[in-house]
Amino acid sequence: MEDNQKQPYVVSSKSRVAVAINAASKTGEWIKTKLGSYKHLDTKTSSQDLVTEVDKGAEQMIRKLVLTYCPDDEFLGEESAGIGAEASIQATENVLDADYVWIVDPIDGTTNFVHGFPYYCVSIAVAHKGEVIVGVVYDPTHDELFVAEKGKGAYVHGNRMQVAGEQTLAESLVATGFPANAGLERNTRALVEMVPKVRSIRNGGSAALHLAYVAAGRLNAYWEVGLNAWDLAAGALLVQESGGRIGDISGEDYTLTVRNVAATNGHIHDELIRELHTAGLTDLPV
């Protein structure tokens, strides 16, 4: 790593990125105290799509902190966007032209949280006129804060991140996820086809952390179908600002409306897209 990449990352105390860091850190620490002690478990679209009162309380906490400092900004949170793909798509489209909108997943990895599996995070992004300009992902279990600002790089522990250098899928560690509803069968078939073509495959259960790990060089690639803006927005900027590529599995560039995602270190992006196409994923509907 070059010397200029080791310089501590400093933000203005009044900036939106500072507000995002504060909200993610405080909420993440509160969430961690609730691990294994939630009281109410509900399902949304399926038995795999879970929500607890901790998710809802965390979103309320973030909303309050954000609107205290940025009262004129709009807010798009998973727990207030409505249930189901259509509601999620509509909620996202409603804020695409917003001057500033906060895009929040209070607990990305709720199933892990419910089972006490320590791989979940708080994901907070800020978009300006549809473009993500701030991305913060906080993993309270490991006390890891991933931060990105548009045009200013991405950082973890205050140190500049850079994607990994592997040049082929065959030498890559790749992650995926299993959609709760549409696309599960086809993604599972694609997974079977991908296993012999990569070094190994992981499924941690948190889209935001998978993207953060691509940005940090811990994973070479990640794909998943059936996601929402709040799953991807913060992590997408982390990947981009670390030198990686992210977009739709069809090969299109990332936007807030992307639901079927592929993110890589850049070197293996085209190869991954080709393999996903061969596996029959690229014609999935949004």
N, C-alpha and C positions, 0 to 999 in steps of 0.2 A: 504493500500500500504506500502511495506517495505521501510525502510529508504534509502537503497541503490538505490531504484527506484526513489527517489526524487532528486538525484544529477543532476545538470544541465548538459546538453549534450553539449560537446565542440568538434569542428572539426578543423582540420588543415586548414589554409587559402589557402593552395595550393592543397588540395585534390579534387578529383572529386566530392565528396559530397558537398564540399563548393561551387564549381562551379555550381552544380545543384541547391543548395539553392539560390544562387545569381540570377541565371537565372529565376527560378520559381518566386521568390519574385518580381523582377523588372518587369517581364512580366505580372504577375498577377495584380500589381498595375496599369500598363498601360491599361490592359484589362478593369479594373473596371471603368476607366475614359470614356470608350467607351460604357458602358452599356446604351442601349436605343438610341444610336446615330450612329449605323452602317449605311452605305450608300447603300451597295449592298448585297442582299440576293439571293443565288443560291441554287439549289438542286443538289445532287449527284446521288444516286441510286433511290431515291423516294422523295415524298413530305415531308417525315418525316426525311430525311437525309440532313441536312442543312449545309451550309458553308457561312461565310461572309468574307469580306476583313480583319476583325479583326483577325479571325482564321489564315489567311495567313500571316498577318503582325506579329502576335505573334510568329508563327513558325520561321519566318525569324529572329526575334529578338533573340530567343533562339539559333538558329543555329549560329548566329554571335558571341554570347557570349561564347558558348561552344567551337567553333573552334578557338577562340582567345586564349584560355588556353589549349585546347587539339587538336591541328591542325591535328594530325595523326589519331584521332578516327573517326569511321564511324557514320553516322547519319540516323536514321529511323524516319521520321515524318509523321503524318497522312496526312497532306495536300500535301505531295510530294511523297507519296507512290503509287499513282494511285487510280482509282475509281473501286469499286466492290470487292467482296470477293476474286476472283481469283488473282487480282492484289495485294491485301493485303497479301494473303498467300504467294505469290511469293516474295514480298518485304521482308517479315519476313524470309523466307528460305534463302534468299541471304545473310543475316547477321548472321546466326546462328553460323558460325565458326569465326566470326570477333574477333580480339584481344579485342577491346573495341568498343561497339556501344551504342550510346545514342538513347533511344526510347521515343519519345515525342508526347504527345497529347496537343497541345497548348491551346485548350479550350475543356475540357471534360464536355459536357453538353451544347452544342451550342444551342439547342432548348430552353433551359432555358434562356440562355443569350439573345437570340433573343426576347423572350417575357418579359424580365426584371424580370424573376423569379430567386431569388438570391441563386441558388444552382448549381454552376459550379466551375471548378478548372483548374489549370495547373498541368499536370502530366509529370514527367521526371524520367526516369530510366536509369541506366547504366548496361549493361550486359558484362560479360567477358567470351568468348568462350561459349556463349549460356546460361550462368547462371547469373541471376540478382544479382548484388552486391550493388547497390545503388537505393533507391526509394525515391522520393520527391513528395509530393502532396501539393499544396498550394491553399487554399480557400481564395481568396481576400476579399470576402464579410464579412467574419467573422475573417479575419486575422489569420487564423489557418494554421500552417505549420506542416505537418506530414513528418517525416524523418526516414529512416531506412538504416542501413548498414549491410551487410551480417555478421552475427556472433556478432554484437554489439548492437542488440536490436532496438526497434522502439520508437519514441518519438513524442510528441506533446507539444508545448509550452516549450520544453526542458525537459519535464518530461516523464519518461518511461511509455509506454503503455502496457496494458495487456488485453487480451480478457475477455469477460464476463463469468460468472460461471454457467449459466443455464445448466441443464442436459438433458432437453427434449424439443422437438419441441413445445409441448403444452404450455410451459411457455416462448416461444421465440418470439422476435420481429424480423421479417424477411423482407428482401427487394428483389425485383426483378426488371426487366426492360423489355421493350417491343421492340423486334428487329424490325428494319425498314423494313425488307424483309422476307427472309426465316425463318420459325419457329414461326412467330407471332401467327398463329392460334393455333398451338399445345401448345405454351407457355401460351396462354390465357386459354386454357382448363386446363392446369396444375395449373394455378393460382386459378381457380375456385375450383379445388380439394384440393388445399393446404389451402385455407382460413379457413375452420373449424378445421384444424389440428394444427394451430399455434395461438399464442396470438393475433397477428395482422400482416399485411403485408403493406409495404411501397414501393413506386416507386418514388425516388427522381430525376431520370433522369441523373445521373452521376455515371458510373461504378467505377471510381477511388475514389470518395467520399464514395460510399457505402462500398468499401473495407477498406478505412481508418476508417470508422465508426465501421466495424467489429473489426478491430485492436484495436480501442479505447474502445471497450466494449459497444458501443451505439447501435449496432445491434448484434444479435446472429448469423445471417446467411444472405447470399446473393447468388442468382443464376441468371444467364441470359445466353441466347444463341445468337450466331452470332456476337461475339465481336472480337477484334483484339489485337495484341500485345501491341499497345500503350494505349489501354483502361485499360489493366490489369497489365502490368509489374511492375510499381511502387507500386501499391496497393497490389499486390501479396506478395512482400517482406515485406510490412508493416504487413500483416496478419501473415506471417511466423515468423517474428521477435517478434511478440506480443504473440506467443504461439498458434496461430490458425492453421487451415488446409485449403488448397486451392488446387483445381485440376479440372479436367474435370468432368462433371456431370455423367460420366460413372464410376467414382471412381478412375481414373488414377491420378497420381501426376501432379502438375503444371509444364508446360514447356512453352516456348515462343510461341509454336504453338497451345496452347489451345485456343479454340474459344467459347466453351460452358462450362461455369464456375460455380463452386460451392465453396463457401468459408464460413467457420464456425468458431466458437470458439473451435472446435475440439471435444467437448463433444457430440454434436448432429450431427456430420458429417455423420456417417454411417446411422443414421435414416433419414436425409435429402436425401441422395443418394437413399435409398430404396423408399422413397416417390416419388422422381422424376422419378425413374424407373417405379413405379406403374402408374404414370401419363402419361407415354409414351414418356418421353423426352430423355431417354438415348441412343436411337438409331438414334438420329438426325445426319446427316452428318456434317463434319467440315465446 
